[in-house]
């Protein structure tokens, strides 16, 4: 992952989208300072409510983590302890970060279970994780993440392991929390999830941001050839009675970090690439509503392409 | 256990179907009790047709696929392929029929020896069935690789040297080695990135067009099934709750579960709309103690008293090809048709 900059406002969901190996999950770990050596985050700053997290020591960082920024992973059992009850785990999380009585922590834990819509919270409080379904476990993980009222929730593929009807419930829950003023970083490979639940979208390819736009604009007028390819490759609603349509393919595969092509990393798979694209990495161009990293972006923005919302800033 | 007398007969009038499954039951005996993973399922697949099978985890769709290949022994029911009854046949008697019936898995190499080369993997089914001499088998391997868009030199390499999409191409080539009439595809693109998924779906489309092979395409992903299927069966807790030609199902889903499933799919084509959907409440009931009556009644917004004790069987409502297992489904009214 290289030179990545982005912001999340209160009450906003920023989606980070990309395919496997694009660096989106590494981004999440960097935000929380969760790197294991030899991995390491370098850069100007990760600012949370004005404070630079990159300047903090391990103790101070641990305090921020959980209190101001919390994380939800794809597989709830990576967070949950199988031998403790749901209630014990939430109480422990609360008391890790705040000095409160056991009783008060218990009351707060029950309120949290209600807030994430766990039916019959008093009974669930005393149960172990294996008694719960995948969707319920993910709700418990979200309750733990909320334990200390974080300002930012980082959710890394939070619904990828869940069935589609349960996914809808969890995404609705995250939307509800966002309405309460929390900022959300939603990391996903699924553009469909993004379309209903994010205000802004950042598309990553091979460790770099290639496009960042307001969600409605990105879907109406995707600019980067990779973004366009991702949207076009998805099966669409079919017209009645027609032949099975061809899907638009992006040829080839994502380059490995060990064999990164020179210039634009997407150039070898890009139908629009010119020789220039294979020479130098394209800079991020600022637009009125976002950014895009493509040398050919000027061509798309020519009047003949009539993209109403998009102008170079 | 239910014994629904209804048989899904989509290709009635076009001769015998390629595959006919009748009232299939698959049971698992576990320490916690008996699970009826597939509980009285009937379906047909026509020649060169794609039947999509959708449903959430635990609905029994993968078990059904494996039971059709007899990778899992069904407890009862009949499976006929090309008019021949597969049920009750011994392994040896099954072998010649098995050539016509192959499978593609989500992880094509989960159960295969990683030390084998791609060429050995593709030649093995031919070897097992005693097809061709060594040199002929080698030629067939090159053919198969070309068929799925891989270079001939792939034969001397090992699966781990390939990307996920290329590995699935190899899995498809292996399934095609014996020129089957039907391939059961169990979540074949679920582990793949969107851009690669499109390549594999297009490949399956090409193969069906060129070879006339039929697919039973099992997936949890509704948009993928809508893309690939000619007809669709929707499963819930071991039973088929609705089946219809693709266009009819999307035009007018009849079962409340099908409608909930459709509503829950994030829709890229309507990104600006924050849909007010009636999200299904609650979780899937335990497979050890499925609800009496209609199995969906515990989550169904429309359920009435009758649904709690009487299991609905599949019946045609309006269109004879569109079957639904719901007491409340009604034929389209005149205003619907207008």
Interface residues (C-beta under 8 A of the other chain):
Chain A: X19 X20 X119 X133 X135 X136 X163 X164 X165 X166 X167 X168 X169 X171 X172 X189 X190 X191 X192 X193 X194 X195 X196 X197 X215 X216 X219 X220 X229 X230 X231 X233 X234 X235 X236 X237 X238 X240 X241 X244 X245 X246 X247 X248 X249 X250 X251 X253 X254
Chain B: X56 X57 X163 X165 X166 X193 X194 X195 X196 X197 X198 X199 X201 X202 X205 X220 X222 X223 X224 X226 X227 X228 X246 X247 X250 X251 X260 X261 X263 X264 X265 X266 X267 X268 X269 X270 X271 X272 X274 X275 X277 X279 X280 X281 X282 X283 X284
